[in-house]
Amino acid sequence: MGKGFFVTGTDTEIGKTRCSLALIACLQQAGYRVAAMKPVASGCQQTAAGRYNEDALLLQREADVSLDYSQVNPYPFTLPIAPHIAATMEGVEIQPTVIKTAFDSIAALADRVVVEGVGGWAVPINGQQTMADVAMLLDLPIVLVVGVRLGCLNHALLTADAILRTGLPLVGWIANGIEPCQLLQEKENIQTLCERLPAPLLGVIPHLAEPAPEKIAAFLDREQCVTAAKDDIKRSLEFRHD
């Protein structure tokens, strides 16, 4: 089992990056030396110095381990579209083994590595594989970011089921307020997921105008986050349908 977290979400634009930044801050506060990675990123800006993704840059900046951008984000694509389509348009094939090699070199420098996926759990990355295949190859515990909005119950439960079918442990989930207006019966929705997801709630993050990492981290349960990041993670969690 790898050291750190693989952060996935119930959809794209669900707040994976700010939750990843908060997890980095929590682990740093607990004394860990933390590295970060966003292996695949769509929607990158072309600059004179190269192609960069804003989310990957934020992860690079907040981590303790100084890395070249190409290590943090081996596969940057210009268009903000599904990664396998973006890759095909650019004549590139995303290879999980390339990501694993980059991850191994990073993990050797850090106590923990926070890896942020792209899109949702099952988004394709090439003709045969998805981000789930990347997560399995990295062999990291999973943290699920649930965007609190209409439909989140179905999306969260289906995603959790898919995660656990891979054999990877779902070690926690975060309820993330992605919209300025609060969801009707938000507390009841979160309580429903607490009852049905087989992993602890790591925190409830409200919609924030200024989502600084330390400010977001204040809404997470640091003790739970640190426990989830320990080496002795059990794989025996079972998904409950009751």
N, C-alpha and C positions, 0 to 999 in steps of 0.2 A: 504494500500500500504506500503510495507516494505521500510526501510530506506537504500538507497544505489543503487547498480547496480547488475544486472545479466549480465555477459559478455559472449556472444556467438559468433560464427564465421561462416563463409560461408563454412568451411571445417575443418579438423584437420590440425595441423601444419601450422596454418594461422597467428599466432602471438597473440593469446588471452592473453598469460601470460604477454608479454611485454606491451601490451595495458592496461591490468589490473594494472600492476605496475605503469604505467604512470597516470592512473586515481587515484590510491591511492596517488601519489605524488601531483596531482592537488588538491585533496580534503584536504590533509594535509596543503598545502600552503594557502588554504582558511580558515584554522583554525579548521577543523573538526578532531575529534579523530576517526581514521579509523581502522577497523578490516578487515581481509581477509579470504577467504575460497575457497578451491578447493575440493568439496565434493567427487568427484570420480576421480581417477587418474590411468591410465594404464602406464606401463613402470617404475615401481619402483625398486629401488635397495635394496637388502636384506643386512642389516648390523648386527653387533653384538647387536646393540641397538634397532633394529627393521627395518621395511620396510619404505622407504622414497622415495618421488617423488621430483625431482629437482625443478619443477615449484612450487609445494606446499611449498617447503622450502623457495623459493624466496619470495613468498607472505607472509609467516610467518615472515620472517626477516624484510620486509619493513613496515609491519603494526605497528600501535601504541600500539595495545592491545596485551599483552603477552598471548599466548595460547599454550596449549599442542598440539603436532602435530596431535594427534588423533581427536582433535576438528577441526583443519583446514582441515584435509583429513580423514574423517571417513572410506572411502573405497579405500584403496591402493591395486593395483594389480601388479604383477610382469611383466607379458608379455605385450608388447606394442601393444595390439590388442583391438578390440571393447570391451567396458566394460562388456556388458552382456555375451560375450563369455568368457572373462577372469574370471568373477565371477562364471560362471557355472563350469569352469575347476577347480576352487578352492573350490567348494562346498558352495558358498555364494550367497545369493539373495540380491541385492541392494534394499533397502526399502526407498522410499522418506520420509516416516514419521521419520525415523532415522535421515536423513539429516535435516529435519525441526526442530527437537528437538535440534540438535547441533547448527543450525542457530539461533534459538530463544535465546539460552544461550549466544551466541556471541553478538547478536544484543543488548542485555541488557547492554553490557559493552562498547558500542561504539556509536558514533554519526551516522556513516555510515558503511555499510559492503559491500565490493566488493567481489562478488561470481563469480568465473570463472567456466564455464561449461567444459565438456569434449567432444572432437570431435565437431560435428556440432549440430544444433538446434534439429534435430530429431533422433539423435543417440540412439538406444535402450539401456536401462539399465537393463531390466529384460524381462520376457516373454511377458509382456503387455505394459509396460510404457517406455517413452523416457525422455531425458533431458528436453524436453518441459514440461512434467508433474512436474518435480522438480521445474522449474522456476515458474509455475503456483501456486504450493504449497507455495513457498517462497513469491510470490506476489510482486516481485521486478520489477522496470522499467528495460527495456532491452537496452543494448548497443551492437550493431552489429559490429564486426571486419570483414572488407572486405579485403581479401588478393588480392592485386593488381597484377593480372596475367591474362593470356588469359582464358576467361570463367567467369570472375568475375561478369560481368553484369547479366548473367542468374542466377548465384548462389546467388547473393545479392538480386535480385528482388524476387526470389522464397522464400528465407529465410524470407525476410521482410513480404511477404504475409502470410506465415505460422505463424509468430510471431503475427501479428495483428489479425489473426483469433482466437487466444486464448483469446483476450480481453486485453492482457497486452500492455502497451504503449511502443512503440519503441521510446526512447527519444534521440537517437543519433547514429551515425555510424562513424567509423574510417577507413580511407583508409591506409592500412599498406603495405609498400614495403617489400615483403618477399624474393625477389630475387635480386642478385647483379646487374643484367642487367635491365635497365628500360624497362617497357612494351611499345611497340610501341603505340603511341597516348595515352599515359597515362593520360595526362590532359583532353583529350576529353572523355575518359572512366569515369574519376572522375566527370566531368561535367554532363555526362549523368545520373549518379547516383544521383547527386545533384538535377537534374530536376525531377527524378522519385521516389526517396525514400522520404517518408513523415516524415522525421526527419532531424534535422540539422547535417551537417558535423562537427564533433568535432575536426578533425585534419587530416593532411596528414603526415604520418611518413615515411621517406625514409628508405632504407636499411642501417642499421648502423652496423659497425664493432664492436663497443663497446656499446651495448644497455643498459647503466645505466639508472635506472628509472628517475632520474632528467633530464637526457639528452633527453629521449623520451618525457617526460612531456612538454618540451619546444616547441614541435611541436603541442601540443594540445591547443585549445582555452579554457583557464581556466574558463573564465566567462561562456561560454556555458556549460562546464562540471558541474560547480557549479549549474547553473540554472537547468540542467537536474536532479541533485541530490536532489532538493528541495522536500518538502513533498506534495506540491499541484500539483502533476503531473496529467494531464488530461488523461482520457482513451478514449477520443472521436476521436482519430486520425483515419483517413480512408486511406486505401491503394489506390494509384492512378495508374490506368492502362494506362493513356494517355501518 
